[in-house]
Amino acid sequence: MPPRSPKKLEPPFATTEEMVAITDVERQTLRHWIRRGLLPPAKIVSDGNGVKSRWPRVALEQARFIKEMRAQLYSLDEIKPMVLERWGPHPPAGKAKPPDDDEK
């Protein structure tokens, strides 16, 4: 049996750039979904090279789901209970804030 290659572990977070690139959703849309309670807020951290947003990895899956439901013509009000049923409530918005447009 050939040796198995080790699995590459994904970090437990996604950057805003990854969220935008992977989900093909604008930053403004992500912020709107946070305000509507559809996505967990990103955690804002400083890594010594500037301020960065760290989204929980589950936010990628949730954003894909929301986008898919919107493509099927569900409203955000109809999608919210689906998200809550599937992933449960998000942490309080006071714990983190939506990323700024000028975040680098």
N, C-alpha and C positions, 0 to 999 in steps of 0.2 A: 504494500500500500504506500503511495507517495506521501511525503510529509505534508502536513497541513500548513498553509500559510496563516500566520496569526491574523485575527480579525482586527481591523483598524477601529479603534474606539472613537466615537464621535464625542466632542465636548458636550457637557450638559447644557450648553446654551448656544444660541445663534445670535449673530450680530444683526443690526438693522439692515446692513447691506446684504447679508445672506437671506434675511426674510424677504426683502424686496426682490432679489434675484430669483429665489426659488419659487416664490408664490406669484410673482409677476403682479404684485399689488403695490400701489404707491404708498409712500410714508404717510401721507395725509389720510389715506383710507385706513391704514393700520391704527392711527391715532383715533379716528372716528369709531372704529370697532372697539377700541379700549373704552372710550367714553360710553358706548352703548352696552358695555359689559360682556362683549363677545370674545374678547381676548384678554389674557392677563397682561398687566403692564410690564414693560421692560424694566430691569434693574439698571440704574445708571451707576457706572463705576469709573474710577480714574486708574489707568494702568501706568502712569508716569509718562505716557505719550499723548495725553489728552483724555477727554471724557468719552466713554463708549457706552452703548446700550447692550445689555445682555438679556436676551429673550429666553425664557425657558423653552427647551426643545419641543415641548408639547404645543407651543404656540404655532410652530410650523404646520403641524398636523391640523390644528384648529383653523388656521388661516386657509389652508387648502380646502378644508371641509366647507367653510363659509363661502369661499369663492365658487365651489362646485354647486352649493345650494342656490346661490345667487344666479348662476347660469341656468338653473332649473326654474328660475323666476320666483323663488321664495323671497319674501321680504325679510328684512333684518329682524322685525318683530316676530316673525314665524320661525326664524333660525335660532333666536336666543334660547327658547326652551329646549331645542334639540341639542345645542351646545351644552347647556347646563345638565341635561339628562346624561349625556355621553361623558362629560369630563368633570362635572360638578362645578361649584362656584369658584370664582377666582379670588386671590388674596385682595384685601382692601386696597383701593386705589391710592391711599395715603402712603403705602409702603414703597411705591415706586411711581415714576411719572412717565408719560409718553415721550419718546425721543423727539428732540427738536429738529427742524428742517436743516439747520446749519451744523448739526452734529457731524463730526469728522472721525 
